[in-house]
Amino acid sequence: MNPENFTTFLLEISPMPIRVFQASIENPNYIPLNLSVTNTDLQLVDITSSSELDHYITKHINAHHGQIAFGGYNETRAIYKRSNHFNSELETERNIHIGIDLWCRANTPVFVPLDATVHSFKNNTNFGDYGPTIILKHEVKGEVFYTLYGHLSLDSIRDLKVGQSFKQGFQLATLGSAEINGDYPPHLHFQIIRDIENYKGDYPGVCNKKNLDFFLKNCPNPNLLLKLEV
């Protein structure tokens, strides 16, 4: 299936939003959030501080009377400059986000969006990395693809097993705090992956401009499933 057809396939899996948080939280409670280099408000925020960024995001959610902030797909961000994980001397700076982030409180439950099996999991402990991470494998109408859940709690991976099966709507995990999630305000990094290659418990969620075309095709917009935007 070519990338264009795969995009259509994802969009048509369900006419209704597919949830990774509680189904009772409706779309008006999801507030768009811009953390890109184009957001001049961030010039007044110390984005190297998880607590200051958390304060900014919480204030944004409250100002719009919401519960969860979301966004970030194909978004160029300055926040990754703080971490050597994204700025090795061997490659161009990685600063383009290729998943969607859903920002809310630590310990928020995360639910399986579609029937799945556990492909892999890992605690990615680099500063600025995912922290505890789960990758699920899905097969829908004969098409196989994967979803990644980053910045989870340690309890989320403690008793997990590769190959374990979950039905849509089962509680998979909870969100981690800044102390164990790579030093970010609590949030879920949710990403769709067509070809997982040889990765296990990890997959790039941020890329550089040189490789952007590949990653946008291999990791289409998660909002095709979530349907959070009107």
Residue pairs with C-beta under 8 A, 6 or more apart in sequence:
1 9
1 143
3 194
3 217
3 220
6 143
6 145
6 194
6 220
7 220
7 221
7 224
9 140
9 141
9 143
10 192
10 220
10 224
10 225
11 224
13 114
13 140
13 225
14 225
16 227
17 27
17 226
17 227
17 228
18 113
18 114
18 225
18 226
18 227
19 25
19 111
19 113
19 226
20 102
20 110
20 111
20 113
20 149
20 188
20 190
20 226
21 68
21 102
21 104
21 108
21 109
21 110
21 111
21 188
22 109
22 111
23 111
23 169
25 67
25 68
27 227
27 228
27 230
28 66
29 66
29 67
29 68
30 66
30 67
30 68
30 69
30 70
30 102
30 228
31 60
31 61
31 64
31 66
31 68
31 69
31 70
32 69
32 70
32 71
32 229
33 57
33 60
33 69
33 70
33 71
33 72
33 101
33 103
34 71
34 75
35 42
35 71
35 72
35 75
35 77
35 79
35 101
36 75
36 76
36 77
37 76
37 77
37 78
41 56
42 56
42 78
45 52
45 53
45 56
46 52
46 53
47 53
47 78
47 79
47 82
48 79
48 82
50 178
50 183
50 184
50 185
51 178
51 185
53 79
53 184
53 185
54 178
54 185
54 186
57 69
57 103
57 185
58 185
60 69
61 67
61 68
61 69
61 103
61 104
67 104
68 102
68 103
68 104
69 101
69 102
69 103
69 104
70 100
70 101
70 102
70 103
70 226
70 228
71 100
71 101
72 97
72 99
72 100
72 101
73 97
73 98
73 99
73 100
73 221
73 222
73 223
74 96
74 97
74 98
74 212
74 216
74 221
75 96
75 97
76 95
76 96
76 97
77 95
77 96
77 97
77 206
78 95
80 86
80 87
80 93
80 94
80 95
80 128
80 206
81 87
81 93
81 95
82 128
83 126
83 127
83 128
83 129
84 127
85 126
85 127
85 128
85 129
86 93
86 94
86 95
86 128
86 206
87 93
87 94
91 208
92 208
92 209
92 210
93 208
94 204
94 206
94 207
94 208
95 206
95 208
96 206
96 207
96 208
96 209
96 212
96 215
97 205
97 206
98 191
98 204
98 205
98 206
98 207
98 215
98 216
98 219
99 148
99 150
99 189
99 190
99 191
99 205
99 219
99 222
100 189
100 190
100 191
100 221
100 222
100 223
100 226
101 187
101 188
101 189
101 190
102 187
102 188
102 190
103 185
103 186
103 187
104 175
104 186
104 187
105 175
105 186
106 153
106 174
106 175
106 176
106 177
106 186
107 153
107 174
107 175
108 174
108 175
108 186
108 188
109 171
109 173
109 174
110 149
110 152
110 156
110 171
110 172
110 173
110 174
110 175
110 188
111 169
111 170
111 171
111 172
112 136
112 166
112 167
112 168
112 169
112 170
112 171
112 172
113 147
113 168
113 225
114 138
114 140
114 147
114 168
114 225
115 138
115 165
115 166
115 167
115 168
116 136
116 137
116 138
116 147
116 165
116 166
117 136
117 137
117 163
117 164
117 165
117 166
118 134
118 135
118 136
118 137
118 160
118 161
118 162
118 163
118 164
118 166
119 135
119 136
119 137
119 146
119 162
119 196
119 200
120 134
120 135
120 162
120 199
120 200
120 201
121 132
121 133
121 134
121 135
121 157
121 160
121 162
121 201
122 132
122 133
122 157
122 200
122 201
122 202
123 131
123 132
123 133
123 154
123 157
124 130
124 131
124 132
124 133
124 150
124 182
124 201
124 202
125 131
126 182
127 182
127 183
128 182
128 183
128 184
129 182
130 150
130 151
130 181
130 182
130 189
130 202
130 205
131 150
131 151
131 152
131 176
131 180
131 181
131 182
132 151
132 152
132 153
132 154
132 156
132 157
132 173
132 176
132 180
132 181
133 148
133 149
133 150
133 151
133 152
133 157
133 201
133 202
134 148
134 149
134 152
134 156
134 157
134 160
134 172
134 173
134 201
135 146
135 147
135 148
135 149
135 193
135 196
135 199
135 200
135 201
135 203
136 146
136 147
136 148
136 149
136 166
136 172
137 144
137 145
137 146
138 144
138 145
138 146
138 147
145 192
145 193
145 194
146 192
146 193
146 194
146 196
146 203
147 190
147 191
147 192
147 193
147 222
148 189
148 190
148 191
148 193
148 203
148 205
149 172
149 173
149 188
149 189
149 190
150 181
150 182
150 188
150 189
150 191
150 205
151 175
151 176
151 181
151 182
151 184
151 186
151 187
151 188
151 189
152 173
152 174
152 175
152 176
152 181
152 188
153 173
153 174
153 175
153 176
153 177
153 180
154 176
154 180
155 174
156 172
156 173
156 174
156 176
157 173
166 172
175 181
175 186
175 187
175 188
176 186
177 186
178 184
178 185
178 186
181 187
189 205
190 222
190 226
191 203
191 205
191 219
191 222
192 219
192 220
192 221
192 222
192 224
192 225
193 203
193 218
193 219
194 217
194 218
194 219
194 220
195 218
196 203
204 215
207 214
207 215
223 229
